[in-house]
Amino acid sequence: MMIYKILNKIFTTIQDIQHSIYLKVSVNNGLKLGKNAVVRNNVSFGSEPFLVEIGDETRIASGVTFVTHSGATINIRKLTGYESVRNFGRIKVGKNCAIGSNSVILQDVEIGDNCVLGANSVLSESMPENTVYAGNPAKYICEIEDYADVLKKTTIDYPIDLEKDRKKLNHWLIQNLPEKFKITR
């Protein structure tokens, strides 16, 4: 067990260093990263990070990919009459947004302020502010306040001071979180 903990610590430290370097290089190459924005590991800004803008207080979960160009143009340019086809576009994510794990955001997309994009979504159209989208392709689910109401109903009530110590919070959750699961409809 001790060897596992040591190896896990080494692996996560290396991953964190790689992520930190990648993020700094992306910012140096023009990525616009807002104040207090959080970008988790394994996020890809592609070869044109200068075409991506992320707003203040926005959270980008791990595995998210920003696609600022169409790679298919390489094949299309081999066709007669299409030799000059090029396709690039900007991506703008507003303030106070949450982008779920492993989502893909395609070029020419703007996400308004206060939006949530569900995990594993593929977003090919812009999202108005205060909305929740999810799926492949991503579709409108609800307004952000409706989603907040759902979350409020399922909120777990625990001593907030536990948030200062993640180990204590994890222990509390293991001991106290009820085993209830969503029912299939």
Beta strands, then each sheet from edge to edge (+ up, - down):
strand 1: 32-33
strand 2: 38-39
strand 3: 52-54
strand 4: 59-60
strand 5: 65-66
strand 6: 91-93
strand 7: 98-99
strand 8: 104-105
strand 9: 109-111
strand 10: 116-117
strand 11: 122-123
strand 12: 131-135
strand 13: 138-143
sheet 1: 1+ 3+ 6+ 9+
sheet 2: 2+ 4+ 7+ 10+ 12+ 13-
sheet 3: 5+ 8+ 11+
end
